[in-house]
Amino acid sequence: MTDFHGRKAVISGATKGIGKSIAKAFLEAGATVIGVYGSDRNAADTFIEDWQADACFQENRLLLYPCDVSDESSVLQFFAEVEEKFDTIDILVNNAGIRRDSVLAMMHAEDWQRVIDVNLTGTFNMSKQAVLLMLKQKYGRIINITSPMAHMGFEGQANYAASKAGQIGMMRSLAKETAKRRITVNCISPGFIDTELLEGLTPDQLDKYKKMVPMKRFGKTEEVAAAVLFLAGEKAAYISGAVLEVTGGL
């Protein structure tokens, strides 16, 4: 595992699912993790409790902040506190995401907008402020957690697919804008990963989706986290503008 001692990683959606495993992997690799969570304070408290006995907690390498990534003022306040405490950051993982599924003809406008706001505008808000801090040291890693739905599309997920496709387009533009400043920007595209985002699917749906995967199983959050650490490391310095799929061959 790459050594991340001295590195500062901001992770959105850090207290559940894939984000929780990403945060854990960075902590175990020696990084300072600045985690962002939305409205689920219980999940944040549980996450802190899990690490209170660990050395990283005693070393002040784990901090959690409430922040609505879709709200610019909330993001500005968060980054002002981060800049005051750390001056700059090394890594941003845009992991925060939601789903509100419905066929397009029956989709409520607010459900369309909320998914776009969190998944896509949230990535914009967080990336913009992260770049401004990374430019101070002319170094950084930005990693967006996107989805194969960006190019596959599933019925009932027009809003989710659009938001994830938008993340990829934004990433490719930003990668070109920051390349000369040693800031890489990439996406990781997890397939069916065993997280709470699969909750709400019927047993028939779960069986159908598992059969679609050539490996015939859902992925583990730890497998996504390993890919994130690779792209965040020094050995990935020449990888930018790319989408790394973690899909079991989907």
ChimeraX attribute file (.defattr): number of C-alpha atoms within 10 A of each C-alpha:
attribute: neighborCount
match mode: 1-to-1
recipient: residues
	/A:1	11
	/A:2	14
	/A:3	14
	/A:4	20
	/A:5	14
	/A:6	11
	/A:7	18
	/A:8	21
	/A:9	26
	/A:10	25
	/A:11	26
	/A:12	29
	/A:13	27
	/A:14	29
	/A:15	28
	/A:16	19
	/A:17	18
	/A:18	26
	/A:19	26
	/A:20	22
	/A:21	20
	/A:22	28
	/A:23	28
	/A:24	20
	/A:25	19
	/A:26	26
	/A:27	22
	/A:28	17
	/A:29	16
	/A:30	17
	/A:31	23
	/A:32	26
	/A:33	25
	/A:34	21
	/A:35	23
	/A:36	25
	/A:37	22
	/A:38	18
	/A:39	10
	/A:40	11
	/A:41	12
	/A:42	10
	/A:43	16
	/A:44	23
	/A:45	12
	/A:46	12
	/A:47	18
	/A:48	16
	/A:49	12
	/A:50	11
	/A:51	15
	/A:52	12
	/A:53	10
	/A:54	12
	/A:55	12
	/A:56	17
	/A:57	17
	/A:58	11
	/A:59	9
	/A:60	10
	/A:61	19
	/A:62	21
	/A:63	13
	/A:64	19
	/A:65	16
	/A:66	18
	/A:67	22
	/A:68	21
	/A:69	29
	/A:70	23
	/A:71	15
	/A:72	17
	/A:73	13
	/A:74	15
	/A:75	21
	/A:76	17
	/A:77	12
	/A:78	19
	/A:79	22
	/A:80	14
	/A:81	13
	/A:82	17
	/A:83	15
	/A:84	9
	/A:85	9
	/A:86	11
	/A:87	14
	/A:88	22
	/A:89	26
	/A:90	24
	/A:91	28
	/A:92	25
	/A:93	28
	/A:94	28
	/A:95	24
	/A:96	26
	/A:97	22
	/A:98	15
	/A:99	17
	/A:100	17
	/A:101	19
	/A:102	16
	/A:103	13
	/A:104	14
	/A:105	7
	/A:106	9
	/A:107	16
	/A:108	13
	/A:109	10
	/A:110	10
	/A:111	16
	/A:112	21
	/A:113	13
	/A:114	18
	/A:115	25
	/A:116	24
	/A:117	21
	/A:118	21
	/A:119	28
	/A:120	27
	/A:121	20
	/A:122	25
	/A:123	29
	/A:124	21
	/A:125	20
	/A:126	25
	/A:127	22
	/A:128	14
	/A:129	17
	/A:130	22
	/A:131	24
	/A:132	14
	/A:133	21
	/A:134	23
	/A:135	16
	/A:136	13
	/A:137	15
	/A:138	16
	/A:139	20
	/A:140	27
	/A:141	25
	/A:142	28
	/A:143	27
	/A:144	26
	/A:145	25
	/A:146	29
	/A:147	26
	/A:148	21
	/A:149	19
	/A:150	20
	/A:151	11
	/A:152	10
	/A:153	16
	/A:154	14
	/A:155	11
	/A:156	16
	/A:157	20
	/A:158	21
	/A:159	24
	/A:160	28
	/A:161	24
	/A:162	19
	/A:163	26
	/A:164	27
	/A:165	20
	/A:166	18
	/A:167	25
	/A:168	25
	/A:169	11
	/A:170	19
	/A:171	26
	/A:172	17
	/A:173	12
	/A:174	22
	/A:175	20
	/A:176	14
	/A:177	13
	/A:178	19
	/A:179	16
	/A:180	11
	/A:181	15
	/A:182	18
	/A:183	24
	/A:184	28
	/A:185	30
	/A:186	28
	/A:187	26
	/A:188	25
	/A:189	22
	/A:190	24
	/A:191	21
	/A:192	23
	/A:193	21
	/A:194	15
	/A:195	14
	/A:196	10
	/A:197	14
	/A:198	12
	/A:199	9
	/A:200	9
	/A:201	10
	/A:202	10
	/A:203	9
	/A:204	9
	/A:205	12
	/A:206	16
	/A:207	13
	/A:208	11
	/A:209	16
	/A:210	17
	/A:211	13
	/A:212	15
	/A:213	17
	/A:214	11
	/A:215	13
	/A:216	14
	/A:217	17
	/A:218	18
	/A:219	20
	/A:220	17
	/A:221	18
	/A:222	18
	/A:223	16
	/A:224	24
	/A:225	20
	/A:226	17
	/A:227	17
	/A:228	23
	/A:229	21
	/A:230	14
	/A:231	25
	/A:232	26
	/A:233	16
	/A:234	13
	/A:235	10
	/A:236	13
	/A:237	15
	/A:238	11
	/A:239	13
	/A:240	24
	/A:241	21
	/A:242	17
	/A:243	21
	/A:244	17
	/A:245	18
	/A:246	20
	/A:247	22
	/A:248	17
	/A:249	11
	/A:250	16
